[in-house]
Amino acid sequence: MNIEKHKHDIIINIPCDSANTFDFYKAKELIELGKSAAKKAIINYSENR
């Protein structure tokens, strides 16, 4: 509902099954996953602007 209510430029999604609540040991992996998703979203945004 917030996404619809507030105008956004970029939405960065990672798979919701990437980690569970207590998967702290996956922190580095999840950060890299987020970085990769962010880079792709930024490139896609730049190309479609």
mmCIF file as Biopython writes it, N, C-alpha, C and O atoms, coordinates in Angstrom:
data_model
#
loop_
_atom_site.group_PDB
_atom_site.id
_atom_site.type_symbol
_atom_site.label_atom_id
_atom_site.label_alt_id
_atom_site.label_comp_id
_atom_site.label_asym_id
_atom_site.label_entity_id
_atom_site.label_seq_id
_atom_site.pdbx_PDB_ins_code
_atom_site.Cartn_x
_atom_site.Cartn_y
_atom_site.Cartn_z
_atom_site.occupancy
_atom_site.B_iso_or_equiv
_atom_site.auth_seq_id
_atom_site.auth_asym_id
_atom_site.pdbx_PDB_model_num
ATOM 1   N N  . MET A ? 1  ? 0.820  -1.183  0.000   1.0 0.0 1  A 1 
ATOM 2   C CA . MET A ? 1  ? 0.000  0.000   0.000   1.0 0.0 1  A 1 
ATOM 3   C C  . MET A ? 1  ? 0.872  1.258   0.000   1.0 0.0 1  A 1 
ATOM 4   O O  . MET A ? 1  ? 0.525  2.245   -0.649  1.0 0.0 1  A 1 
ATOM 5   N N  . ASN A ? 2  ? 2.004  1.237   0.722   1.0 0.0 2  A 1 
ATOM 6   C CA . ASN A ? 2  ? 2.903  2.392   0.726   1.0 0.0 2  A 1 
ATOM 7   C C  . ASN A ? 2  ? 3.478  2.658   -0.648  1.0 0.0 2  A 1 
ATOM 8   O O  . ASN A ? 2  ? 3.652  3.814   -1.034  1.0 0.0 2  A 1 
ATOM 9   N N  . ILE A ? 3  ? 3.775  1.606   -1.392  1.0 0.0 3  A 1 
ATOM 10  C CA . ILE A ? 3  ? 4.338  1.782   -2.729  1.0 0.0 3  A 1 
ATOM 11  C C  . ILE A ? 3  ? 3.345  2.507   -3.618  1.0 0.0 3  A 1 
ATOM 12  O O  . ILE A ? 3  ? 3.730  3.367   -4.411  1.0 0.0 3  A 1 
ATOM 13  N N  . GLU A ? 4  ? 2.081  2.170   -3.493  1.0 0.0 4  A 1 
ATOM 14  C CA . GLU A ? 4  ? 1.056  2.836   -4.292  1.0 0.0 4  A 1 
ATOM 15  C C  . GLU A ? 4  ? 0.829  4.269   -3.826  1.0 0.0 4  A 1 
ATOM 16  O O  . GLU A ? 4  ? 0.553  5.152   -4.638  1.0 0.0 4  A 1 
ATOM 17  N N  . LYS A ? 5  ? 0.942  4.498   -2.530  1.0 0.0 5  A 1 
ATOM 18  C CA . LYS A ? 5  ? 0.670  5.816   -1.952  1.0 0.0 5  A 1 
ATOM 19  C C  . LYS A ? 5  ? 1.790  6.821   -2.230  1.0 0.0 5  A 1 
ATOM 20  O O  . LYS A ? 5  ? 1.520  7.998   -2.465  1.0 0.0 5  A 1 
ATOM 21  N N  . HIS A ? 6  ? 3.039  6.364   -2.205  1.0 0.0 6  A 1 
ATOM 22  C CA . HIS A ? 6  ? 4.192  7.243   -2.378  1.0 0.0 6  A 1 
ATOM 23  C C  . HIS A ? 6  ? 4.869  6.947   -3.708  1.0 0.0 6  A 1 
ATOM 24  O O  . HIS A ? 6  ? 5.196  5.800   -4.013  1.0 0.0 6  A 1 
ATOM 25  N N  . LYS A ? 7  ? 5.071  7.987   -4.485  1.0 0.0 7  A 1 
ATOM 26  C CA . LYS A ? 7  ? 5.715  7.848   -5.789  1.0 0.0 7  A 1 
ATOM 27  C C  . LYS A ? 7  ? 7.172  7.429   -5.606  1.0 0.0 7  A 1 
ATOM 28  O O  . LYS A ? 7  ? 7.895  8.021   -4.804  1.0 0.0 7  A 1 
ATOM 29  N N  . HIS A ? 8  ? 7.592  6.429   -6.334  1.0 0.0 8  A 1 
ATOM 30  C CA . HIS A ? 8  ? 8.959  5.918   -6.232  1.0 0.0 8  A 1 
ATOM 31  C C  . HIS A ? 8  ? 9.668  6.025   -7.578  1.0 0.0 8  A 1 
ATOM 32  O O  . HIS A ? 8  ? 9.029  6.049   -8.630  1.0 0.0 8  A 1 
ATOM 33  N N  . ASP A ? 9  ? 10.976 6.089   -7.530  1.0 0.0 9  A 1 
ATOM 34  C CA . ASP A ? 9  ? 11.776 6.056   -8.749  1.0 0.0 9  A 1 
ATOM 35  C C  . ASP A ? 9  ? 12.274 4.638   -9.015  1.0 0.0 9  A 1 
ATOM 36  O O  . ASP A ? 9  ? 12.226 4.148   -10.143 1.0 0.0 9  A 1 
ATOM 37  N N  . ILE A ? 10 ? 12.749 3.996   -7.962  1.0 0.0 10 A 1 
ATOM 38  C CA . ILE A ? 10 ? 13.331 2.659   -8.100  1.0 0.0 10 A 1 
ATOM 39  C C  . ILE A ? 10 ? 12.826 1.771   -6.961  1.0 0.0 10 A 1 
ATOM 40  O O  . ILE A ? 10 ? 12.764 2.196   -5.807  1.0 0.0 10 A 1 
ATOM 41  N N  . ILE A ? 11 ? 12.470 0.546   -7.299  1.0 0.0 11 A 1 
ATOM 42  C CA . ILE A ? 11 ? 12.151 -0.467  -6.300  1.0 0.0 11 A 1 
ATOM 43  C C  . ILE A ? 11 ? 13.165 -1.585  -6.469  1.0 0.0 11 A 1 
ATOM 44  O O  . ILE A ? 11 ? 13.367 -2.094  -7.571  1.0 0.0 11 A 1 
ATOM 45  N N  . ILE A ? 12 ? 13.798 -1.961  -5.369  1.0 0.0 12 A 1 
ATOM 46  C CA . ILE A ? 12 ? 14.806 -3.026  -5.396  1.0 0.0 12 A 1 
ATOM 47  C C  . ILE A ? 12 ? 14.232 -4.227  -4.653  1.0 0.0 12 A 1 
ATOM 48  O O  . ILE A ? 12 ? 13.932 -4.156  -3.461  1.0 0.0 12 A 1 
ATOM 49  N N  . ASN A ? 13 ? 14.088 -5.316  -5.374  1.0 0.0 13 A 1 
ATOM 50  C CA . ASN A ? 13 ? 13.547 -6.538  -4.788  1.0 0.0 13 A 1 
ATOM 51  C C  . ASN A ? 13 ? 14.602 -7.632  -4.765  1.0 0.0 13 A 1 
ATOM 52  O O  . ASN A ? 13 ? 15.367 -7.801  -5.714  1.0 0.0 13 A 1 
ATOM 53  N N  . ILE A ? 14 ? 14.629 -8.361  -3.675  1.0 0.0 14 A 1 
ATOM 54  C CA . ILE A ? 14 ? 15.407 -9.593  -3.614  1.0 0.0 14 A 1 
ATOM 55  C C  . ILE A ? 14 ? 14.415 -10.699 -3.281  1.0 0.0 14 A 1 
ATOM 56  O O  . ILE A ? 14 ? 13.386 -10.428 -2.662  1.0 0.0 14 A 1 
ATOM 57  N N  . PRO A ? 15 ? 14.695 -11.927 -3.669  1.0 0.0 15 A 1 
ATOM 58  C CA . PRO A ? 15 ? 13.761 -13.020 -3.390  1.0 0.0 15 A 1 
ATOM 59  C C  . PRO A ? 15 ? 13.466 -13.139 -1.893  1.0 0.0 15 A 1 
ATOM 60  O O  . PRO A ? 15 ? 14.381 -13.116 -1.070  1.0 0.0 15 A 1 
ATOM 61  N N  . CYS A ? 16 ? 12.198 -13.265 -1.553  1.0 0.0 16 A 1 
ATOM 62  C CA . CYS A ? 16 ? 11.820 -13.326 -0.141  1.0 0.0 16 A 1 
ATOM 63  C C  . CYS A ? 16 ? 12.292 -14.617 0.524   1.0 0.0 16 A 1 
ATOM 64  O O  . CYS A ? 16 ? 12.327 -14.700 1.752   1.0 0.0 16 A 1 
ATOM 65  N N  . ASP A ? 17 ? 12.649 -15.611 -0.260  1.0 0.0 17 A 1 
ATOM 66  C CA . ASP A ? 17 ? 13.150 -16.856 0.329   1.0 0.0 17 A 1 
ATOM 67  C C  . ASP A ? 17 ? 14.676 -16.863 0.447   1.0 0.0 17 A 1 
ATOM 68  O O  . ASP A ? 17 ? 15.279 -17.915 0.657   1.0 0.0 17 A 1 
ATOM 69  N N  . SER A ? 18 ? 15.295 -15.696 0.312   1.0 0.0 18 A 1 
ATOM 70  C CA . SER A ? 18 ? 16.754 -15.599 0.399   1.0 0.0 18 A 1 
ATOM 71  C C  . SER A ? 18 ? 17.271 -15.867 1.802   1.0 0.0 18 A 1 
ATOM 72  O O  . SER A ? 18 ? 18.391 -16.349 1.971   1.0 0.0 18 A 1 
ATOM 73  N N  . ALA A ? 19 ? 16.462 -15.557 2.810   1.0 0.0 19 A 1 
ATOM 74  C CA . ALA A ? 19 ? 16.888 -15.754 4.202   1.0 0.0 19 A 1 
ATOM 75  C C  . ALA A ? 19 ? 15.670 -15.829 5.106   1.0 0.0 19 A 1 
ATOM 76  O O  . ALA A ? 19 ? 14.583 -15.362 4.765   1.0 0.0 19 A 1 
ATOM 77  N N  . ASN A ? 20 ? 15.877 -16.416 6.238   1.0 0.0 20 A 1 
ATOM 78  C CA . ASN A ? 20 ? 14.854 -16.483 7.279   1.0 0.0 20 A 1 
ATOM 79  C C  . ASN A ? 20 ? 15.232 -15.538 8.409   1.0 0.0 20 A 1 
ATOM 80  O O  . ASN A ? 20 ? 16.285 -14.901 8.364   1.0 0.0 20 A 1 
ATOM 81  N N  . THR A ? 21 ? 14.400 -15.446 9.396   1.0 0.0 21 A 1 
ATOM 82  C CA . THR A ? 21 ? 14.580 -14.504 10.500  1.0 0.0 21 A 1 
ATOM 83  C C  . THR A ? 21 ? 15.934 -14.644 11.194  1.0 0.0 21 A 1 
ATOM 84  O O  . THR A ? 21 ? 16.558 -13.638 11.532  1.0 0.0 21 A 1 
ATOM 85  N N  . PHE A ? 22 ? 16.387 -15.855 11.406  1.0 0.0 22 A 1 
ATOM 86  C CA . PHE A ? 22 ? 17.604 -16.074 12.191  1.0 0.0 22 A 1 
ATOM 87  C C  . PHE A ? 22 ? 18.812 -16.460 11.337  1.0 0.0 22 A 1 
ATOM 88  O O  . PHE A ? 22 ? 19.743 -17.082 11.850  1.0 0.0 22 A 1 
ATOM 89  N N  . ASP A ? 23 ? 18.821 -16.115 10.071  1.0 0.0 23 A 1 
ATOM 90  C CA . ASP A ? 23 ? 19.930 -16.443 9.173   1.0 0.0 23 A 1 
ATOM 91  C C  . ASP A ? 23 ? 20.999 -15.352 9.185   1.0 0.0 23 A 1 
ATOM 92  O O  . ASP A ? 23 ? 21.430 -14.879 8.133   1.0 0.0 23 A 1 
ATOM 93  N N  . PHE A ? 24 ? 21.418 -14.961 10.383  1.0 0.0 24 A 1 
ATOM 94  C CA . PHE A ? 24 ? 22.429 -13.906 10.513  1.0 0.0 24 A 1 
ATOM 95  C C  . PHE A ? 24 ? 23.733 -14.275 9.826   1.0 0.0 24 A 1 
ATOM 96  O O  . PHE A ? 24 ? 24.457 -13.401 9.349   1.0 0.0 24 A 1 
ATOM 97  N N  . TYR A ? 25 ? 24.028 -15.540 9.774   1.0 0.0 25 A 1 
ATOM 98  C CA . TYR A ? 25 ? 25.269 -16.002 9.137   1.0 0.0 25 A 1 
ATOM 99  C C  . TYR A ? 25 ? 25.285 -15.729 7.632   1.0 0.0 25 A 1 
ATOM 100 O O  . TYR A ? 25 ? 26.337 -15.830 7.001   1.0 0.0 25 A 1 
ATOM 101 N N  . LYS A ? 26 ? 24.141 -15.386 7.053   1.0 0.0 26 A 1 
ATOM 102 C CA . LYS A ? 26 ? 24.058 -15.088 5.623   1.0 0.0 26 A 1 
ATOM 103 C C  . LYS A ? 26 ? 24.212 -13.593 5.327   1.0 0.0 26 A 1 
ATOM 104 O O  . LYS A ? 26 ? 23.958 -13.161 4.203   1.0 0.0 26 A 1 
ATOM 105 N N  . ALA A ? 27 ? 24.616 -12.814 6.303   1.0 0.0 27 A 1 
ATOM 106 C CA . ALA A ? 27 ? 24.649 -11.359 6.147   1.0 0.0 27 A 1 
ATOM 107 C C  . ALA A ? 27 ? 25.466 -10.920 4.936   1.0 0.0 27 A 1 
ATOM 108 O O  . ALA A ? 27 ? 24.985 -10.131 4.122   1.0 0.0 27 A 1 
ATOM 109 N N  . LYS A ? 28 ? 26.677 -11.412 4.807   1.0 0.0 28 A 1 
ATOM 110 C CA . LYS A ? 28 ? 27.524 -10.991 3.674   1.0 0.0 28 A 1 
ATOM 111 C C  . LYS A ? 28 ? 26.892 -11.380 2.345   1.0 0.0 28 A 1 
ATOM 112 O O  . LYS A ? 28 ? 26.896 -10.598 1.394   1.0 0.0 28 A 1 
ATOM 113 N N  . GLU A ? 29 ? 26.351 -12.588 2.286   1.0 0.0 29 A 1 
ATOM 114 C CA . GLU A ? 29 ? 25.697 -13.068 1.066   1.0 0.0 29 A 1 
ATOM 115 C C  . GLU A ? 29 ? 24.495 -12.184 0.708   1.0 0.0 29 A 1 
ATOM 116 O O  . GLU A ? 29 ? 24.288 -11.851 -0.459  1.0 0.0 29 A 1 
ATOM 117 N N  . LEU A ? 30 ? 23.712 -11.811 1.714   1.0 0.0 30 A 1 
ATOM 118 C CA . LEU A ? 30 ? 22.531 -10.989 1.472   1.0 0.0 30 A 1 
ATOM 119 C C  . LEU A ? 30 ? 22.903 -9.563  1.070   1.0 0.0 30 A 1 
ATOM 120 O O  . LEU A ? 30 ? 22.222 -8.949  0.249   1.0 0.0 30 A 1 
ATOM 121 N N  . ILE A ? 31 ? 23.977 -9.043  1.645   1.0 0.0 31 A 1 
ATOM 122 C CA . ILE A ? 31 ? 24.442 -7.711  1.251   1.0 0.0 31 A 1 
ATOM 123 C C  . ILE A ? 31 ? 24.863 -7.722  -0.212  1.0 0.0 31 A 1 
ATOM 124 O O  . ILE A ? 31 ? 24.527 -6.805  -0.961  1.0 0.0 31 A 1 
ATOM 125 N N  . GLU A ? 32 ? 25.587 -8.740  -0.619  1.0 0.0 32 A 1 
ATOM 126 C CA . GLU A ? 32 ? 26.001 -8.854  -2.019  1.0 0.0 32 A 1 
ATOM 127 C C  . GLU A ? 32 ? 24.800 -9.018  -2.937  1.0 0.0 32 A 1 
ATOM 128 O O  . GLU A ? 32 ? 24.772 -8.450  -4.029  1.0 0.0 32 A 1 
ATOM 129 N N  . LEU A ? 33 ? 23.813 -9.784  -2.507  1.0 0.0 33 A 1 
ATOM 130 C CA . LEU A ? 33 ? 22.588 -9.955  -3.281  1.0 0.0 33 A 1 
ATOM 131 C C  . LEU A ? 33 ? 21.888 -8.607  -3.449  1.0 0.0 33 A 1 
ATOM 132 O O  . LEU A ? 33 ? 21.416 -8.281  -4.538  1.0 0.0 33 A 1 
ATOM 133 N N  . GLY A ? 34 ? 21.823 -7.830  -2.374  1.0 0.0 34 A 1 
ATOM 134 C CA . GLY A ? 34 ? 21.217 -6.499  -2.433  1.0 0.0 34 A 1 
ATOM 135 C C  . GLY A ? 34 ? 21.987 -5.546  -3.330  1.0 0.0 34 A 1 
ATOM 136 O O  . GLY A ? 34 ? 21.391 -4.784  -4.091  1.0 0.0 34 A 1 
ATOM 137 N N  . LYS A ? 35 ? 23.317 -5.586  -3.242  1.0 0.0 35 A 1 
ATOM 138 C CA . LYS A ? 35 ? 24.150 -4.733  -4.109  1.0 0.0 35 A 1 
ATOM 139 C C  . LYS A ? 35 ? 23.911 -5.063  -5.575  1.0 0.0 35 A 1 
ATOM 140 O O  . LYS A ? 35 ? 23.754 -4.169  -6.406  1.0 0.0 35 A 1 
ATOM 141 N N  . SER A ? 36 ? 23.884 -6.346  -5.881  1.0 0.0 36 A 1 
ATOM 142 C CA . SER A ? 36 ? 23.667 -6.783  -7.259  1.0 0.0 36 A 1 
ATOM 143 C C  . SER A ? 36 ? 22.294 -6.348  -7.755  1.0 0.0 36 A 1 
ATOM 144 O O  . SER A ? 36 ? 22.164 -5.856  -8.876  1.0 0.0 36 A 1 
ATOM 145 N N  . ALA A ? 37 ? 21.282 -6.525  -6.935  1.0 0.0 37 A 1 
ATOM 146 C CA . ALA A ? 37 ? 19.926 -6.119  -7.314  1.0 0.0 37 A 1 
ATOM 147 C C  . ALA A ? 37 ? 19.846 -4.608  -7.490  1.0 0.0 37 A 1 
ATOM 148 O O  . ALA A ? 37 ? 19.167 -4.127  -8.397  1.0 0.0 37 A 1 
ATOM 149 N N  . ALA A ? 38 ? 20.530 -3.856  -6.635  1.0 0.0 38 A 1 
ATOM 150 C CA . ALA A ? 38 ? 20.534 -2.396  -6.734  1.0 0.0 38 A 1 
ATOM 151 C C  . ALA A ? 38 ? 21.205 -1.939  -8.024  1.0 0.0 38 A 1 
ATOM 152 O O  . ALA A ? 38 ? 20.697 -1.052  -8.710  1.0 0.0 38 A 1 
ATOM 153 N N  . LYS A ? 39 ? 22.339 -2.538  -8.352  1.0 0.0 39 A 1 
ATOM 154 C CA . LYS A ? 39 ? 23.038 -2.172  -9.589  1.0 0.0 39 A 1 
ATOM 155 C C  . LYS A ? 39 ? 22.156 -2.422  -10.802 1.0 0.0 39 A 1 
ATOM 156 O O  . LYS A ? 39 ? 22.078 -1.580  -11.697 1.0 0.0 39 A 1 
ATOM 157 N N  . LYS A ? 40 ? 21.489 -3.575  -10.841 1.0 0.0 40 A 1 
ATOM 158 C CA . LYS A ? 40 ? 20.602 -3.891  -11.959 1.0 0.0 40 A 1 
ATOM 159 C C  . LYS A ? 40 ? 19.449 -2.902  -12.042 1.0 0.0 40 A 1 
ATOM 160 O O  . LYS A ? 40 ? 19.089 -2.449  -13.128 1.0 0.0 40 A 1 
ATOM 161 N N  . ALA A ? 41 ? 18.871 -2.568  -10.888 1.0 0.0 41 A 1 
ATOM 162 C CA . ALA A ? 41 ? 17.741 -1.628  -10.871 1.0 0.0 41 A 1 
ATOM 163 C C  . ALA A ? 41 ? 18.176 -0.239  -11.335 1.0 0.0 41 A 1 
ATOM 164 O O  . ALA A ? 41 ? 17.439 0.427   -12.062 1.0 0.0 41 A 1 
ATOM 165 N N  . ILE A ? 42 ? 19.355 0.198   -10.926 1.0 0.0 42 A 1 
ATOM 166 C CA . ILE A ? 42 ? 19.856 1.512   -11.325 1.0 0.0 42 A 1 
ATOM 167 C C  . ILE A ? 42 ? 20.150 1.550   -12.819 1.0 0.0 42 A 1 
ATOM 168 O O  . ILE A ? 42 ? 19.826 2.532   -13.486 1.0 0.0 42 A 1 
ATOM 169 N N  . ILE A ? 43 ? 20.754 0.500   -13.349 1.0 0.0 43 A 1 
ATOM 170 C CA . ILE A ? 43 ? 21.029 0.431   -14.781 1.0 0.0 43 A 1 
ATOM 171 C C  . ILE A ? 43 ? 19.722 0.440   -15.563 1.0 0.0 43 A 1 
ATOM 172 O O  . ILE A ? 43 ? 19.587 1.159   -16.553 1.0 0.0 43 A 1 
ATOM 173 N N  . ASN A ? 44 ? 18.768 -0.358  -15.117 1.0 0.0 44 A 1 
ATOM 174 C CA . ASN A ? 44 ? 17.462 -0.425  -15.782 1.0 0.0 44 A 1 
ATOM 175 C C  . ASN A ? 44 ? 16.771 0.946   -15.734 1.0 0.0 44 A 1 
ATOM 176 O O  . ASN A ? 44 ? 16.178 1.380   -16.721 1.0 0.0 44 A 1 
ATOM 177 N N  . TYR A ? 45 ? 16.850 1.609   -14.606 1.0 0.0 45 A 1 
ATOM 178 C CA . TYR A ? 45 ? 16.244 2.943   -14.456 1.0 0.0 45 A 1 
ATOM 179 C C  . TYR A ? 45 ? 16.915 3.932   -15.415 1.0 0.0 45 A 1 
ATOM 180 O O  . TYR A ? 45 ? 16.242 4.715   -16.087 1.0 0.0 45 A 1 
ATOM 181 N N  . SER A ? 46 ? 18.237 3.884   -15.468 1.0 0.0 46 A 1 
ATOM 182 C CA . SER A ? 46 ? 18.982 4.811   -16.323 1.0 0.0 46 A 1 
ATOM 183 C C  . SER A ? 46 ? 18.658 4.609   -17.803 1.0 0.0 46 A 1 
ATOM 184 O O  . SER A ? 46 ? 18.536 5.572   -18.561 1.0 0.0 46 A 1 
ATOM 185 N N  . GLU A ? 47 ? 18.523 3.353   -18.198 1.0 0.0 47 A 1 
ATOM 186 C CA . GLU A ? 47 ? 18.254 3.034   -19.600 1.0 0.0 47 A 1 
ATOM 187 C C  . GLU A ? 47 ? 16.834 3.409   -20.015 1.0 0.0 47 A 1 
ATOM 188 O O  . GLU A ? 47 ? 16.587 3.714   -21.182 1.0 0.0 47 A 1 
ATOM 189 N N  . ASN A ? 48 ? 15.919 3.389   -19.083 1.0 0.0 48 A 1 
ATOM 190 C CA . ASN A ? 48 ? 14.512 3.636   -19.416 1.0 0.0 48 A 1 
ATOM 191 C C  . ASN A ? 48 ? 14.046 5.042   -19.082 1.0 0.0 48 A 1 
ATOM 192 O O  . ASN A ? 48 ? 12.851 5.331   -19.143 1.0 0.0 48 A 1 
ATOM 193 N N  . ARG A ? 49 ? 14.944 5.887   -18.743 1.0 0.0 49 A 1 
ATOM 194 C CA . ARG A ? 49 ? 14.599 7.255   -18.401 1.0 0.0 49 A 1 
ATOM 195 C C  . ARG A ? 49 ? 14.425 8.118   -19.594 1.0 0.0 49 A 1 
ATOM 196 O O  . ARG A ? 49 ? 14.130 9.305   -19.459 1.0 0.0 49 A 1 
#
